[in-house]
Amino acid sequence: QVQVVESGGGLVQAGGSLRLSCAASGNILSINAMGWYRQAPGKQRELVARISSGGDTNYADSVKGRFTISRDNAKNTVYLQMNSLKPEDTAVYYCRATLRVVAQISHDYWGQGTQVTVSS
């Protein structure tokens, strides 16, 4: 019954900001990592940002300096603050949670995606 649910997508003008949220719920023993991926029309899905259980972060070169990933471990929630948005940021954004639900084995769980559209 594990669920990963995103929210916060929408339509904004270039230069604007959005804050995405992703909450994992269910029979979760621990979280190994959580991250954001995106997929634009005609493009492959790519990593946007990732944060480990220890707080280490990684960003795609295209979003460094503009996006910030953070987490609230108590709420099993990860956030993506997106500033200085560009039309090329337009994509469906997916949350991925690497969760331990049984013993020492972790599995990946994906959210349904949230649309981010940046107009010029």
C-alpha positions in Angstrom: 0.0 0.0 0.0 3.0 2.3 -0.5 2.0 5.5 -2.3 4.1 8.3 -3.7 2.1 11.5 -4.5 3.4 14.7 -6.1 1.8 18.1 -6.0 2.6 21.7 -6.9 2.8 21.7 -10.7 1.2 24.3 -12.9 1.6 26.9 -15.5 4.1 29.8 -15.0 5.8 32.4 -17.0 9.5 32.3 -17.7 11.4 33.6 -14.7 8.8 32.5 -12.3 8.9 29.9 -9.5 7.1 26.7 -8.4 7.5 24.5 -5.4 6.9 20.8 -5.9 6.1 18.4 -3.0 6.3 14.6 -2.9 5.0 12.6 0.0 5.6 8.9 0.5 3.2 6.9 2.7 2.4 3.4 3.6 4.3 0.5 5.3 7.7 2.2 5.0 10.5 1.0 7.2 13.0 3.6 6.0 13.9 5.9 3.1 17.1 5.3 1.3 16.8 8.3 -1.1 14.2 10.5 -2.9 14.5 12.4 -6.1 12.9 14.3 -8.9 13.0 13.3 -12.6 11.4 14.9 -15.6 10.4 13.9 -19.1 9.6 16.4 -21.8 7.8 15.4 -25.1 10.2 13.6 -27.4 12.9 13.4 -24.7 14.1 10.6 -22.3 13.4 10.8 -18.6 16.3 12.5 -16.8 17.4 13.1 -13.3 16.7 16.6 -12.0 17.7 16.4 -8.4 18.3 13.7 -5.7 18.8 13.7 -2.0 20.0 10.8 0.1 18.8 9.8 3.6 22.0 11.5 4.9 21.2 14.8 3.1 23.7 14.5 0.2 22.3 16.2 -3.0 22.9 15.9 -6.7 21.6 18.1 -9.5 21.5 18.0 -13.2 23.8 20.6 -14.8 20.8 22.3 -16.4 19.2 23.2 -13.1 22.2 23.9 -10.9 21.8 27.3 -9.2 18.1 27.5 -9.9 16.5 24.5 -8.3 16.9 23.3 -4.7 15.9 19.9 -3.3 15.1 19.5 0.4 13.4 17.0 2.6 11.4 16.6 5.8 12.3 13.1 7.1 9.6 13.1 9.8 6.9 13.6 7.1 8.6 11.3 4.4 8.4 14.3 2.1 10.8 15.8 -0.4 10.5 19.3 -2.0 11.8 20.9 -5.1 12.0 24.7 -5.2 12.2 25.8 -8.8 13.3 29.3 -9.4 14.2 31.3 -12.6 12.1 28.8 -14.7 12.8 28.5 -18.4 10.6 27.2 -21.2 13.0 24.3 -21.5 12.0 23.2 -18.0 8.6 22.3 -19.3 8.0 18.6 -18.6 6.2 16.1 -16.5 8.0 15.9 -13.2 8.1 12.6 -11.4 9.0 11.8 -7.8 11.0 8.6 -7.2 11.4 7.2 -3.7 13.8 4.4 -2.9 12.1 2.8 0.1 12.8 -0.2 2.4 9.6 -2.0 3.0 10.9 -5.5 3.8 14.0 -6.5 5.8 17.1 -5.0 4.2 15.7 -4.8 0.6 14.9 -1.5 -1.0 12.7 -0.8 -4.0 11.9 2.2 -6.2 8.5 3.7 -6.1 7.3 6.3 -8.6 4.6 9.0 -8.3 2.1 9.7 -11.0 3.8 12.8 -12.2 2.9 16.5 -12.2 2.9 18.8 -15.2 5.1 21.9 -15.2 4.6 24.3 -18.1 6.8 27.4 -18.5 5.6 29.9 -21.1 7.8 32.3 -22.9 
